[in-house]
């Protein structure tokens, strides 16, 4: 299973009405609703202007491509595509305005939504990554892309065709039972003058220049198998990647892994990520004890924060999402609880943590969380 199914299990409950959300949420006292009425909010970042930009999956569409191309296996497939994905901006009062729209959006056979998955600012310019593009998602003329967005005019342009690149750079060990031909890209970050995007279904990390030159940085499936890596951040030159895992949920079975570029100590065994590709990222550390990881980030205090979709045994349940952190003693501790299908997080310039809540449905919220 992958990130798509995790959200859809909660969709029927969380989409009932925004008024019902507090009954499920039971938010901890350090969390408040900053904004609401977002359409399946996902990744979010603060811009150079100090406003909060939010990727939204949208509301899907009605276009079927059954019979035209390979479809995603049931029960997830087939999809119905459209162009309702968008990016919103929240001002300092939480008021929402649309920055850019018309991105591919899609809804699968069990009601889960995909669209704009995440955003990032590189050298002051906004970029977005999509998860709803491609023929397998009902969007034959709109592949999954990295797009450059003009925040003033709302216009956007694809700089990289991720669907095409993914197909020409297959993962070592994909999972046939829920294989996504076009991928379901989830995270996007900017680092060292490049954009990095993580694809959970295939288990690969790719990077792009600002002009759209793509390369594969890491095939996690080769080392870890189908663990559904969802989230990536960088700290002190090391990449940290968290994984969702499989369902039913086994608490504490998720992990955050660290990767860095460098040579392996001799002697090494070929085939274990050493010797053949010196410049590739290599696993340098791993910390288990997390559950259904969907976002990782480092706070202003230097600690690692992890967003968990649902921490309970079984299947994702509204109200069981949480934010945890690895404290200075190396122990995992709760920061905020009572979240419902959280899908993304970022720290603001004010030191607060901002989280996409009810991220699987068009009744989404952004939470503001004190971490002190």
C-alpha positions as a Markdown table, in Angstrom:
| # | Residue | x | y | z |
|---|---|---|---|---|
| 1 | Unk | 0.0 | 0.0 | 0.0 |
| 2 | Unk | 1.1 | 3.6 | -0.3 |
| 3 | Unk | 0.3 | 7.2 | 0.6 |
| 4 | Unk | -2.8 | 7.3 | -1.5 |
| 5 | Unk | -4.7 | 4.6 | 0.4 |
| 6 | Unk | -3.7 | 6.0 | 3.8 |
| 7 | Unk | -5.6 | 9.2 | 3.1 |
| 8 | Unk | -8.6 | 7.6 | 1.4 |
| 9 | Unk | -9.3 | 5.4 | 4.5 |
| 10 | Unk | -10.2 | 8.6 | 6.3 |
| 11 | Unk | -11.8 | 10.5 | 3.5 |
| 12 | Unk | -15.4 | 9.3 | 4.1 |
| 13 | Unk | -15.2 | 10.4 | 7.7 |
| 14 | Unk | -13.3 | 13.7 | 7.3 |
| 15 | Unk | -15.2 | 14.9 | 4.3 |
| 16 | Unk | -18.6 | 14.8 | 6.0 |
| 17 | Unk | -18.5 | 18.5 | 6.9 |
| 18 | Unk | -16.1 | 21.1 | 8.3 |
| 19 | Unk | -18.4 | 21.5 | 11.3 |
| 20 | Unk | -17.7 | 17.9 | 12.3 |
| 21 | Unk | -13.9 | 18.3 | 12.3 |
| 22 | Unk | -13.5 | 19.3 | 15.9 |
| 23 | Unk | -15.4 | 16.2 | 17.0 |
| 24 | Unk | -12.6 | 14.1 | 15.4 |
| 25 | Unk | -9.7 | 16.4 | 16.0 |
| 26 | Unk | -9.5 | 16.7 | 19.8 |
| 27 | Unk | -6.4 | 18.9 | 19.2 |
| 28 | Unk | -3.9 | 19.4 | 21.9 |
| 29 | Unk | -4.0 | 22.8 | 23.6 |
| 30 | Unk | -0.9 | 24.1 | 21.7 |
| 31 | Unk | -2.6 | 23.7 | 18.3 |
| 32 | Unk | -5.1 | 26.2 | 16.8 |
| 33 | Unk | -6.8 | 26.5 | 13.4 |
| 34 | Unk | -5.0 | 29.1 | 11.4 |
| 35 | Unk | -7.0 | 28.7 | 8.2 |
| 36 | Unk | -9.8 | 26.5 | 6.8 |
| 37 | Unk | -11.7 | 25.7 | 3.6 |
| 38 | Unk | -8.6 | 24.5 | 1.7 |
| 39 | Unk | -9.0 | 21.8 | -1.0 |
| 40 | Unk | -7.0 | 18.8 | 0.3 |
| 41 | Unk | -4.0 | 20.8 | 1.5 |
| 42 | Unk | -0.6 | 19.0 | 1.2 |
| 43 | Unk | 2.9 | 20.5 | 1.3 |
| 44 | Unk | 3.4 | 24.1 | 2.4 |
| 45 | Unk | 6.2 | 26.7 | 2.6 |
| 46 | Unk | 6.7 | 30.3 | 3.6 |
| 47 | Unk | 7.7 | 32.6 | 0.8 |
| 48 | Unk | 10.1 | 35.5 | 0.8 |
| 49 | Unk | 7.2 | 37.8 | 1.3 |
| 50 | Unk | 6.4 | 36.2 | 4.7 |
| 51 | Unk | 3.1 | 34.7 | 3.5 |
| 52 | Unk | 2.3 | 30.9 | 3.7 |
| 53 | Unk | 1.9 | 29.1 | 0.4 |
| 54 | Unk | 0.0 | 25.9 | 0.3 |
| 55 | Unk | -0.2 | 23.1 | -2.3 |
| 56 | Unk | -3.7 | 21.7 | -2.8 |
| 57 | Unk | -4.8 | 18.5 | -4.5 |
| 58 | Unk | -8.0 | 20.0 | -5.6 |
| 59 | Unk | -11.3 | 18.2 | -6.2 |
| 60 | Unk | -10.4 | 15.7 | -9.0 |
| 61 | Unk | -12.2 | 15.5 | -12.3 |
| 62 | Unk | -14.4 | 13.4 | -14.6 |
| 63 | Unk | -12.0 | 12.3 | -17.4 |
| 64 | Unk | -11.4 | 8.6 | -17.8 |
| 65 | Unk | -8.5 | 7.1 | -19.8 |
| 66 | Unk | -9.5 | 3.5 | -19.4 |
| 67 | Unk | -8.7 | 1.7 | -22.6 |
| 68 | Unk | -6.1 | 4.4 | -23.6 |
| 69 | Unk | -3.2 | 3.4 | -21.4 |
| 70 | Unk | -2.1 | 1.2 | -18.5 |
| 71 | Unk | -4.2 | 1.9 | -15.4 |
| 72 | Unk | -3.4 | 1.7 | -11.7 |
| 73 | Unk | -4.6 | -1.7 | -10.3 |
| 74 | Unk | -7.8 | -2.0 | -8.4 |
| 75 | Unk | -9.0 | -1.2 | -5.8 |
| 76 | Unk | -7.2 | 2.2 | -6.2 |
| 77 | Unk | -7.6 | 2.5 | -10.0 |
| 78 | Unk | -9.0 | 3.7 | -12.2 |
| 79 | Unk | -8.7 | 7.5 | -11.8 |
| 80 | Unk | -10.8 | 10.4 | -13.0 |
| 81 | Unk | -8.7 | 13.3 | -14.0 |
| 82 | Unk | -9.3 | 17.1 | -14.2 |
| 83 | Unk | -7.5 | 20.4 | -13.7 |
| 84 | Unk | -8.7 | 21.6 | -10.3 |
| 85 | Unk | -5.3 | 21.5 | -8.5 |
| 86 | Unk | -4.1 | 24.8 | -7.2 |
| 87 | Unk | -1.7 | 26.8 | -5.0 |
| 88 | Unk | -3.1 | 29.1 | -2.3 |
| 89 | Unk | -1.5 | 31.9 | -0.3 |
| 90 | Unk | -2.4 | 32.7 | 3.3 |
| 91 | Unk | -1.6 | 36.1 | 4.7 |
| 92 | Unk | -0.7 | 36.8 | 8.3 |
| 93 | Unk | -4.4 | 36.7 | 9.3 |
| 94 | Unk | -5.0 | 33.4 | 7.6 |
| 95 | Unk | -7.0 | 34.8 | 4.7 |
| 96 | Unk | -6.7 | 32.7 | 1.6 |
| 97 | Unk | -6.2 | 33.8 | -2.0 |
| 98 | Unk | -5.5 | 31.7 | -5.1 |
| 99 | Unk | -1.9 | 32.1 | -6.4 |
| 100 | Unk | -2.1 | 29.7 | -9.4 |
| 101 | Unk | -4.7 | 27.1 | -10.6 |
| 102 | Unk | -5.4 | 24.7 | -13.4 |
| 103 | Unk | -2.9 | 22.1 | -12.3 |
| 104 | Unk | -3.8 | 18.4 | -12.9 |
| 105 | Unk | -6.0 | 16.9 | -10.2 |
| 106 | Unk | -7.4 | 13.4 | -10.0 |
| 107 | Unk | -9.7 | 11.2 | -7.8 |
| 108 | Unk | -9.3 | 7.5 | -7.5 |
| 109 | Unk | -11.8 | 4.7 | -7.2 |
| 110 | Unk | -12.0 | 4.9 | -3.4 |
| 111 | Unk | -12.3 | 8.7 | -3.3 |
| 112 | Unk | -8.8 | 9.8 | -2.6 |
| 113 | Unk | -7.5 | 13.0 | -4.2 |
| 114 | Unk | -4.1 | 13.9 | -5.8 |
| 115 | Unk | -3.1 | 17.2 | -7.3 |
| 116 | Unk | -0.3 | 19.7 | -6.4 |
| 117 | Unk | 1.7 | 17.7 | -3.9 |
| 118 | Unk | 4.2 | 20.2 | -2.6 |
| 119 | Unk | 6.0 | 23.5 | -3.3 |
| 120 | Unk | 9.4 | 25.0 | -2.7 |
| 121 | Unk | 11.1 | 28.3 | -3.2 |
| 122 | Unk | 14.5 | 28.2 | -5.0 |
| 123 | Unk | 16.3 | 31.6 | -5.3 |
| 124 | Unk | 13.1 | 33.4 | -4.5 |
| 125 | Unk | 11.1 | 31.6 | -7.2 |
| 126 | Unk | 8.2 | 29.3 | -6.5 |
| 127 | Unk | 8.2 | 25.7 | -7.8 |
| 128 | Unk | 5.5 | 23.0 | -7.5 |
| 129 | Unk | 5.5 | 19.2 | -8.0 |
| 130 | Unk | 2.3 | 17.4 | -9.0 |
| 131 | Unk | 1.1 | 13.9 | -8.2 |
| 132 | Unk | -2.1 | 13.8 | -10.4 |
| 133 | Unk | -0.5 | 14.0 | -13.9 |
| 134 | Unk | -0.3 | 11.4 | -16.5 |
| 135 | Unk | -2.5 | 9.1 | -18.5 |
| 136 | Unk | -2.8 | 6.6 | -15.6 |
| 137 | Unk | -4.5 | 9.4 | -13.6 |
| 138 | Unk | -7.0 | 10.4 | -16.2 |
| 139 | Unk | -4.8 | 13.3 | -17.4 |
| 140 | Unk | -3.3 | 12.0 | -20.7 |
| 141 | Unk | -2.1 | 15.4 | -21.9 |
| 142 | Unk | -0.8 | 16.6 | -18.5 |
| 143 | Unk | 2.1 | 14.5 | -17.1 |
| 144 | Unk | 3.4 | 14.8 | -13.6 |
| 145 | Unk | 5.8 | 17.8 | -13.6 |
| 146 | Unk | 7.9 | 20.2 | -11.7 |
| 147 | Unk | 6.4 | 23.7 | -12.6 |
| 148 | Unk | 7.8 | 27.2 | -12.2 |
| 149 | Unk | 5.1 | 29.5 | -10.9 |
| 150 | Unk | 4.9 | 33.3 | -11.3 |
| 151 | Unk | 3.3 | 34.3 | -8.0 |
| 152 | Unk | 2.3 | 37.8 | -9.4 |
| 153 | Unk | 0.5 | 36.7 | -12.6 |
| 154 | Unk | -0.5 | 33.2 | -11.5 |
| 155 | Unk | 0.9 | 31.7 | -14.7 |
| 156 | Unk | 3.0 | 28.6 | -14.5 |
| 157 | Unk | 5.2 | 26.5 | -16.8 |
| 158 | Unk | 6.4 | 22.9 | -16.7 |
| 159 | Unk | 10.2 | 22.7 | -16.5 |
| 160 | Unk | 10.5 | 18.9 | -16.0 |
| 161 | Unk | 8.4 | 15.9 | -17.2 |
| 162 | Unk | 8.5 | 13.6 | -14.2 |
| 163 | Unk | 6.2 | 11.0 | -15.6 |
| 164 | Unk | 8.5 | 10.5 | -18.5 |
| 165 | Unk | 11.7 | 10.5 | -16.4 |
| 166 | Unk | 10.2 | 8.0 | -13.9 |
| 167 | Unk | 9.3 | 5.6 | -16.7 |
| 168 | Unk | 12.8 | 5.8 | -18.2 |
| 169 | Unk | 14.5 | 5.3 | -14.7 |
| 170 | Unk | 12.6 | 2.4 | -13.1 |
| 171 | Unk | 13.0 | 1.5 | -9.5 |
| 172 | Unk | 14.9 | -1.7 | -8.6 |
| 173 | Unk | 12.0 | -3.2 | -6.7 |
| 174 | Unk | 8.6 | -1.7 | -7.4 |
| 175 | Unk | 5.4 | -3.1 | -5.9 |
| 176 | Unk | 3.2 | -4.5 | -8.7 |
| 177 | Unk | 0.1 | -4.7 | -6.5 |
| 178 | Unk | -0.4 | -0.9 | -6.4 |
| 179 | Unk | 2.0 | 0.2 | -9.1 |
| 180 | Unk | 1.6 | 3.8 | -10.2 |
| 181 | Unk | 3.0 | 4.2 | -13.8 |
| 182 | Unk | 3.2 | 8.0 | -13.5 |
| 183 | Unk | 4.1 | 8.1 | -9.8 |
| 184 | Unk | 2.6 | 10.0 | -6.9 |
| 185 | Unk | 5.2 | 12.5 | -6.0 |
| 186 | Unk | 4.9 | 13.8 | -2.5 |
| 187 | Unk | 7.7 | 16.0 | -1.2 |
| 188 | Unk | 9.6 | 18.9 | -2.8 |
| 189 | Unk | 12.5 | 20.8 | -1.2 |
| 190 | Unk | 15.2 | 23.2 | -2.4 |
| 191 | Unk | 18.8 | 22.5 | -1.6 |
| 192 | Unk | 22.2 | 23.6 | -3.0 |
| 193 | Unk | 20.6 | 25.3 | -6.0 |
| 194 | Unk | 18.6 | 22.2 | -6.9 |
| 195 | Unk | 15.0 | 20.9 | -6.3 |
| 196 | Unk | 14.6 | 17.5 | -4.7 |
| 197 | Unk | 11.4 | 15.5 | -5.0 |
| 198 | Unk | 10.5 | 12.2 | -3.4 |
| 199 | Unk | 8.2 | 9.6 | -5.0 |
| 200 | Unk | 6.8 | 7.1 | -2.5 |
| 201 | Unk | 5.2 | 4.4 | -4.7 |
| 202 | Unk | 8.4 | 3.6 | -6.6 |
| 203 | Unk | 10.7 | 4.7 | -3.7 |
| 204 | Unk | 13.0 | 7.1 | -5.5 |
| 205 | Unk | 14.5 | 10.6 | -4.9 |
| 206 | Unk | 15.1 | 12.8 | -7.9 |
| 207 | Unk | 16.5 | 16.2 | -8.3 |
| 208 | Unk | 16.1 | 19.0 | -10.9 |
| 209 | Unk | 18.0 | 22.1 | -11.8 |
| 210 | Unk | 16.0 | 25.4 | -12.2 |
| 211 | Unk | 16.0 | 24.7 | -15.9 |
| 212 | Unk | 14.6 | 21.2 | -15.6 |
| 213 | Unk | 17.7 | 19.0 | -15.9 |
| 214 | Unk | 16.7 | 15.8 | -14.0 |
| 215 | Unk | 18.7 | 13.1 | -12.4 |
| 216 | Unk | 18.0 | 10.2 | -10.0 |
| 217 | Unk | 19.7 | 10.7 | -6.7 |
| 218 | Unk | 18.7 | 7.7 | -4.8 |
| 219 | Unk | 16.7 | 4.4 | -5.3 |
| 220 | Unk | 15.5 | 3.6 | -1.8 |
| 221 | Unk | 13.8 | 0.4 | -3.0 |
| 222 | Unk | 17.2 | -1.1 | -3.8 |
| 223 | Unk | 18.3 | -0.8 | -0.1 |
| 224 | Unk | 15.0 | -0.9 | 1.7 |
| 225 | Unk | 12.4 | -2.5 | -0.5 |
| 226 | Unk | 8.8 | -1.1 | -0.6 |
| 227 | Unk | 8.8 | 1.0 | 2.5 |
| 228 | Unk | 6.9 | 4.0 | 1.0 |
| 229 | Unk | 9.3 | 6.9 | 1.6 |
| 230 | Unk | 7.3 | 10.1 | 1.8 |
| 231 | Unk | 9.3 | 13.0 | 3.2 |
| 232 | Unk | 12.7 | 14.5 | 2.8 |
| 233 | Unk | 14.7 | 17.4 | 4.5 |
| 234 | Unk | 18.3 | 18.4 | 4.6 |
| 235 | Unk | 20.4 | 19.4 | 7.6 |
| 236 | Unk | 24.1 | 20.0 | 7.7 |
| 237 | Unk | 24.6 | 18.4 | 4.3 |
| 238 | Unk | 22.7 | 15.2 | 5.2 |
| 239 | Unk | 19.4 | 14.1 | 3.7 |
| 240 | Unk | 16.8 | 12.8 | 6.1 |
| 241 | Unk | 14.0 | 10.6 | 4.7 |
| 242 | Unk | 11.0 | 9.3 | 6.5 |
| 243 | Unk | 8.7 | 6.5 | 5.5 |
| 244 | Unk | 5.0 | 5.8 | 5.7 |
| 245 | Unk | 5.2 | 2.0 | 5.9 |
| 246 | Unk | 2.5 | -0.5 | 5.1 |
| 247 | Unk | -1.0 | -1.2 | 6.4 |
| 248 | Unk | -2.3 | -2.3 | 8.8 |
| 249 | Unk | -0.3 | 0.1 | 10.8 |
| 250 | Unk | 2.3 | -1.3 | 13.2 |
| 251 | Unk | 3.1 | 1.5 | 15.7 |
| 252 | Unk | 6.8 | 2.4 | 16.0 |
| 253 | Unk | 7.8 | 0.5 | 12.8 |
| 254 | Unk | 8.4 | 3.7 | 10.7 |
| 255 | Unk | 11.8 | 5.2 | 10.6 |
| 256 | Unk | 13.8 | 8.3 | 9.6 |
| 257 | Unk | 17.0 | 7.5 | 7.6 |
| 258 | Unk | 20.0 | 9.8 | 7.0 |
| 259 | Unk | 21.9 | 9.7 | 3.8 |
| 260 | Unk | 25.1 | 11.5 | 2.7 |
| 261 | Unk | 27.5 | 11.5 | -0.2 |
| 262 | Unk | 30.8 | 9.9 | 0.4 |
| 263 | Unk | 33.1 | 6.9 | -0.2 |
| 264 | Unk | 32.6 | 3.7 | 1.8 |
| 265 | Unk | 35.3 | 2.3 | 4.0 |
| 266 | Unk | 37.3 | -0.5 | 2.5 |
| 267 | Unk | 36.7 | -3.4 | 2.4 |
| 268 | Unk | 33.1 | -3.2 | 1.1 |
| 269 | Unk | 30.8 | -5.6 | -0.6 |
| 270 | Unk | 29.5 | -4.7 | -4.1 |
| 271 | Unk | 25.8 | -4.5 | -4.3 |
| 272 | Unk | 25.4 | -2.9 | -0.8 |
| 273 | Unk | 25.5 | 0.6 | -2.1 |
| 274 | Unk | 29.3 | 0.9 | -2.2 |
| 275 | Unk | 32.0 | 1.0 | -4.8 |
| 276 | Unk | 30.0 | 1.3 | -7.9 |
| 277 | Unk | 28.5 | 4.9 | -7.7 |
| 278 | Unk | 30.8 | 7.1 | -5.5 |
| 279 | Unk | 28.6 | 10.2 | -5.9 |
| 280 | Unk | 25.3 | 8.5 | -5.0 |
| 281 | Unk | 23.7 | 9.2 | -1.6 |
| 282 | Unk | 24.4 | 6.4 | 0.9 |
| 283 | Unk | 22.6 | 5.4 | 4.0 |
| 284 | Unk | 24.6 | 6.7 | 7.0 |
| 285 | Unk | 22.1 | 6.2 | 9.9 |
| 286 | Unk | 18.5 | 5.2 | 10.8 |
| 287 | Unk | 16.2 | 5.8 | 13.7 |
| 288 | Unk | 13.1 | 3.6 | 14.2 |
| 289 | Unk | 10.2 | 4.3 | 16.6 |
| 290 | Unk | 8.1 | 6.5 | 14.4 |
| 291 | Unk | 4.7 | 5.7 | 12.9 |
| 292 | Unk | 3.3 | 6.5 | 9.4 |
| 293 | Unk | 5.7 | 9.4 | 8.7 |
| 294 | Unk | 4.4 | 11.9 | 6.2 |
| 295 | Unk | 6.8 | 14.9 | 6.8 |
| 296 | Unk | 10.1 | 15.6 | 8.4 |
| 297 | Unk | 11.8 | 18.9 | 9.2 |
| 298 | Unk | 14.3 | 20.5 | 11.6 |
| 299 | Unk | 13.0 | 23.2 | 13.9 |
| 300 | Unk | 14.6 | 26.5 | 15.0 |
| 301 | Unk | 15.8 | 24.6 | 18.1 |
| 302 | Unk | 17.8 | 22.2 | 15.9 |
| 303 | Unk | 15.7 | 19.2 | 16.7 |
| 304 | Unk | 14.1 | 16.8 | 14.2 |
| 305 | Unk | 10.3 | 17.0 | 14.0 |
| 306 | Unk | 8.2 | 14.3 | 12.4 |
| 307 | Unk | 4.6 | 14.4 | 11.3 |
| 308 | Unk | 2.7 | 11.1 | 11.7 |
| 309 | Unk | -0.4 | 10.4 | 9.7 |
| 310 | Unk | -2.0 | 8.1 | 12.4 |
| 311 | Unk | -0.2 | 6.6 | 15.3 |
| 312 | Unk | -2.7 | 3.9 | 16.3 |
| 313 | Unk | -2.7 | 0.2 | 15.4 |
| 314 | Unk | -4.7 | -0.9 | 12.4 |
| 315 | Unk | -5.8 | 1.7 | 9.8 |
| 316 | Unk | -5.6 | 5.5 | 9.8 |
| 317 | Unk | -8.1 | 7.1 | 12.2 |
| 318 | Unk | -9.0 | 10.8 | 12.4 |
| 319 | Unk | -7.7 | 12.3 | 15.6 |
| 320 | Unk | -4.7 | 9.9 | 15.8 |
| 321 | Unk | -2.3 | 12.0 | 13.9 |
| 322 | Unk | 0.5 | 13.8 | 15.8 |
| 323 | Unk | 3.7 | 15.7 | 15.6 |
| 324 | Unk | 6.7 | 14.2 | 17.5 |
| 325 | Unk | 10.3 | 15.2 | 17.8 |
| 326 | Unk | 13.6 | 13.6 | 18.7 |
| 327 | Unk | 14.8 | 15.4 | 21.8 |
| 328 | Unk | 18.3 | 16.1 | 22.8 |
| 329 | Unk | 18.5 | 12.9 | 24.7 |
| 330 | Unk | 17.6 | 11.0 | 21.5 |
| 331 | Unk | 14.1 | 10.1 | 22.8 |
| 332 | Unk | 10.9 | 10.5 | 20.8 |
| 333 | Unk | 8.4 | 12.8 | 22.5 |
| 334 | Unk | 4.9 | 14.1 | 21.5 |
| 335 | Unk | 4.7 | 17.8 | 20.5 |
| 336 | Unk | 1.0 | 18.0 | 19.3 |
| 337 | Unk | -1.7 | 15.4 | 19.2 |
| 338 | Unk | -5.3 | 15.0 | 17.9 |
| 339 | Unk | -4.5 | 15.7 | 14.3 |
| 340 | Unk | -6.8 | 14.3 | 11.5 |
| 341 | Unk | -5.1 | 13.0 | 8.3 |
| 342 | Unk | -2.2 | 15.6 | 8.5 |
| 343 | Unk | -0.2 | 15.7 | 5.2 |
| 344 | Unk | 2.5 | 18.4 | 5.4 |
| 345 | Unk | 4.3 | 20.7 | 7.8 |
| 346 | Unk | 6.7 | 23.6 | 7.8 |
| 347 | Unk | 8.2 | 26.0 | 10.3 |
| 348 | Unk | 7.3 | 29.7 | 10.1 |
| 349 | Unk | 9.6 | 32.7 | 10.6 |
| 350 | Unk | 7.7 | 33.2 | 13.9 |
| 351 | Unk | 9.0 | 29.8 | 15.2 |
| 352 | Unk | 5.6 | 28.1 | 15.1 |
| 353 | Unk | 4.9 | 24.9 | 13.2 |
| 354 | Unk | 2.3 | 25.0 | 10.5 |
| 355 | Unk | 0.5 | 21.7 | 9.5 |
| 356 | Unk | -1.9 | 20.7 | 6.8 |
| 357 | Unk | -4.8 | 19.0 | 8.6 |
| 358 | Unk | -7.7 | 17.1 | 7.0 |
| 359 | Unk | -5.4 | 16.8 | 4.0 |
| 360 | Unk | -7.4 | 14.1 | 2.2 |
| 361 | Unk | -10.5 | 16.2 | 1.6 |
| 362 | Unk | -11.7 | 19.6 | 0.3 |
| 363 | Unk | -12.4 | 20.7 | 3.9 |
| 364 | Unk | -8.8 | 21.1 | 4.8 |
| 365 | Unk | -7.2 | 23.2 | 7.6 |
| 366 | Unk | -3.9 | 24.7 | 8.4 |
| 367 | Unk | -3.0 | 24.4 | 12.0 |
| 368 | Unk | -0.6 | 26.7 | 13.9 |
| 369 | Unk | 1.3 | 24.8 | 16.6 |
| 370 | Unk | 3.5 | 26.1 | 19.4 |
| 371 | Unk | 6.5 | 23.8 | 19.9 |
| 372 | Unk | 7.9 | 25.6 | 23.0 |
